[in-house]
Amino acid sequence: MVSVSRVATAAIEPRVLAIFREELELEVDAETPLIDAGILDSVGFVRLLAELERVFGVQVELAELELDDFHCISKIARLVESLREVVE
């Protein structure tokens, strides 16, 4: 049996990928190491945070920011899901 959280996270991943492709103009897949590979720079990171807020209605507090949460698309999707659970 698949948990509701995993299903919700799986539904978020394509939307996060779309942000990368359409807004940040970066071609990546769900497991591409975004920061370690230098794909996501500081300007892109700020743009990503703004897009996550716009698209998903979530805000990442700087005091709680963990770079590991932005390692790849799948981790970003899990972060968004956890932030959405807090908002709801």
HUCORTA-V934821 format. One record per pair of residues at least 4 apart in sequence whose ideal C-beta (glycine too) atoms are under 7 Angstrom apart, sorted by the first residue. I is the first residue (numbers start at 1). J is the second residue. Records with the same first field share a line. If there is no record, write none. Layout:
# HUCORTA-V934821
I=J, J
This chain:
# HUCORTA-V934821
2=6, 7
4=8
5=9, 81
6=10
7=11
8=12, 81
9=13, 77, 78, 81
12=16, 77, 80, 81
13=17, 30, 73, 74, 77
14=18
15=19, 55
16=20, 73, 76, 77, 80
17=21, 73
18=22
19=23, 24, 48, 51, 55
20=24, 26, 28
21=26, 27
23=47, 51
24=44, 47, 48
26=39
28=32, 34, 39, 73
30=72, 73, 74
31=72, 74
32=37, 39, 72, 73
33=37, 71, 72
34=39, 40, 70, 71, 72
35=40, 67, 70, 71
40=44, 45, 48, 70
41=45
42=46
43=47
44=48
45=49
46=50
47=51
48=52
49=53, 60
50=54
51=55
52=56, 58, 80
53=57, 58, 59
56=80, 84
57=87
58=80, 83, 84, 87
60=65
69=75, 76, 79
70=75, 76
71=75
73=77
74=78
75=79
76=80
77=81
78=82
79=83
80=84
81=85
82=86
83=87
84=88
